[in-house]
Amino acid sequence: PLHVHSFMRFLRYGIIASWLSFPTATLLTVLGLLTPEQDTLVITVCDIVAKGFTSVLLHSGCFASTEMEEKIARENELRERDITVKALKVFTQSIGHDLRTPL
């Protein structure tokens, strides 16, 4: 389902954002915009969030399997659309023939 893929994508981006917060917090501390205590707090909170998100994501399926499922879903959708288009072409061709043929 789409909502599961959206949730998995949210988890992946959350993990990446949490990982990016480590160097960002350190840079802000070096620039004097964060105190060392604030730096420690930001890193601790982001570490907990990243580990939690990673645990959920790994429990639900790894990055690669989620992407593979999305790819398979897109391929199935394209196959269904192709079948629908072919059926519609056959239908319109037969209707055209029926309309040309007198009853």
C-alpha positions as CSV (number, residue, x, y, z in Angstrom):
1,P,0.0,0.0,0.0
2,L,1.0,3.6,-0.7
3,H,0.8,4.7,3.0
4,V,3.4,2.0,3.9
5,H,5.8,3.2,1.3
6,S,5.3,6.8,2.4
7,F,6.0,5.9,6.0
8,M,9.2,4.0,5.0
9,R,10.3,7.0,3.0
10,F,9.6,9.2,6.0
11,L,11.7,6.9,8.2
12,R,14.6,7.0,5.7
13,Y,14.6,10.7,5.5
14,G,14.3,11.0,9.3
15,I,17.4,8.8,9.7
16,I,19.4,10.9,7.2
17,A,18.3,14.1,8.9
18,S,19.3,12.8,12.3
19,W,22.7,11.7,11.0
20,L,23.2,15.1,9.4
21,S,22.5,16.8,12.7
22,F,25.7,15.5,14.2
23,P,28.1,17.5,12.1
24,T,25.7,20.4,12.1
25,A,25.5,20.6,15.9
26,T,29.3,20.4,16.1
27,L,29.7,23.2,13.6
28,L,27.2,25.4,15.4
29,T,29.1,24.7,18.7
30,V,32.4,25.7,17.0
31,L,30.8,28.9,15.7
32,G,29.6,29.7,19.2
33,L,25.9,29.4,18.4
34,L,25.4,26.4,20.7
35,T,26.9,25.7,24.1
36,P,28.6,22.4,24.7
37,E,25.7,21.3,26.8
38,Q,23.2,22.1,24.0
39,D,25.5,20.3,21.5
40,T,25.4,17.2,23.7
41,L,21.6,17.4,24.1
42,V,21.1,17.8,20.3
43,I,23.4,14.9,19.5
44,T,21.8,12.7,22.2
45,V,18.3,13.4,21.0
46,C,19.1,12.9,17.3
47,D,21.0,9.7,18.2
48,I,18.0,8.3,19.9
49,V,15.7,9.3,17.1
50,A,18.0,7.8,14.4
51,K,18.4,4.5,16.3
52,G,14.6,4.3,16.9
53,F,13.8,5.0,13.2
54,T,16.5,2.6,12.1
55,S,15.1,-0.2,14.4
56,V,11.6,0.3,13.0
57,L,12.8,0.4,9.4
58,L,15.0,-2.7,9.8
59,H,12.1,-4.5,11.5
60,S,9.7,-3.6,8.7
61,G,12.2,-4.3,5.9
62,C,15.5,-3.0,4.8
63,F,16.2,0.0,2.5
64,A,16.8,-2.3,-0.5
65,S,13.7,-4.4,-0.1
66,T,11.5,-1.4,0.3
67,E,12.9,0.1,-2.9
68,M,12.5,-3.2,-4.7
69,E,8.9,-3.4,-3.6
70,E,8.3,0.1,-4.9
71,K,9.9,-0.9,-8.3
72,I,7.8,-4.1,-8.5
73,A,4.6,-2.1,-7.7
74,R,5.5,0.4,-10.5
75,E,6.1,-2.3,-13.0
76,N,2.8,-4.1,-12.1
77,E,1.0,-0.8,-12.5
78,L,2.6,-0.2,-15.9
79,R,1.6,-3.7,-17.0
80,E,-2.0,-3.2,-15.9
81,R,-2.1,0.1,-17.8
82,D,-0.8,-1.6,-20.9
83,I,-3.5,-4.2,-20.7
84,T,-6.1,-1.6,-20.2
85,V,-4.9,0.4,-23.2
86,K,-4.8,-2.7,-25.4
87,A,-8.4,-3.6,-24.3
88,L,-9.6,-0.1,-25.0
89,K,-8.1,-0.2,-28.5
90,V,-9.7,-3.5,-29.2
91,F,-13.0,-2.2,-27.9
92,T,-12.9,1.0,-29.9
93,Q,-12.0,-0.9,-33.1
94,S,-14.9,-3.3,-32.6
95,I,-17.3,-0.4,-31.9
96,G,-16.1,1.4,-35.0
97,H,-16.8,-1.8,-37.1
98,D,-20.2,-2.3,-35.5
99,L,-21.2,1.2,-36.2
100,R,-20.2,0.9,-39.9
101,T,-22.1,-2.4,-40.3
102,P,-25.9,-1.9,-40.7
103,L,-28.1,-3.7,-38.3
